[in-house]
C-alpha cells in the first residue's frame, strides 16, 4: 500500500460548538494492493502541520501501535507519512 499526493493544497474546516476547533484536510489517493483501482481519501492535518508535497508516501511506523489486547491499531489522529520513490 502507498499513498499518492497529487496536489499541494488543504481544505480548512471549522467545527463550531465542539470546542471551536479548526481542522485541515488534504486529499490523497490510496493505492491498495488488494484493490483493482485506487481510492480517494482525506488526510487530517493538525493546524500547525505542513501540507504534504506532491509525491508518493507510506505510513510511518508511529501511526501504528498495539492496544492492551496486543492487537495492531492504526491511529487516525497521528498520521505521519514518509516520502518514498515511485513504487513499481
N, C-alpha and C positions, 0 to 999 in steps of 0.2 A: 504494500500500500504506500502511496505517496500523495502529497498534496501539491497542487499547482496554483500559483498565484498569477493571474493574467492582467490585473490592473492594480495600480498603487493608489487606492482610494478607500475611504472608510465612511460609513454612514453613522451619523450621530442619532441616538435615540434617548430621549429623556423620559424618565418614569416619574411622574408626579404622584405624590401620595404614598410612595413606598420609600421614604427617606430621601426623596428628590435626587435620585441617582442619575447620572449620565453615563451611558454605555456607548461604545463604538463597536461596529461590526464591519468586518472586511469579508468580501465574497471570495470564495476559493472553489477549486474543483478537486474532488476526491477521486483518485484512481484506485479502485479496489481490485485486488486480484481475483475476487470471486464474482465480480460483476462484468457484464459484457461492455457496458457503457459507463463513462464517468458520471458522477453525481455532483451537483452544485451544493455547497454548504456555506454557512456563515461562521466565521471565527469571531468570538467575543474578545475584544481588546480592552485592557484597562485604560483609564483616562490618560495615564502617563506613558503607555506603551506605544512605541513607534509602529507604523503600519509596515507590513512585510513588503519587500521589493518583489518585482516580477521574477518568477523562477520556480524551482522545484524544491520541495521540503519534505522532511519526515518529522514525526513527533519525537521530541526529546524524551529521554528516559524519565525526566522529572514529571511528566504528565501521567505516569502510572505509579500505583502503589498497591500494597497488599492490605486488605482490610483485616479486621480482627479474626475473621474466619479463614484467613490465608487465601482468599480469592483475589485475583487481579482486578483492579478497578482503574478506570480512566477518570481523571479529574477535569471536568469541563470548565472549571473556574481558574485553572492554572495551565493554559495552553502555551507551550513554547515549541516553536518549530526550528529545526536545524536545516540550513540550506545544503542541498546536495547537487551533484552533477546531474545532467539529464539522464533519467533512467532508460534502460534498454527497452 
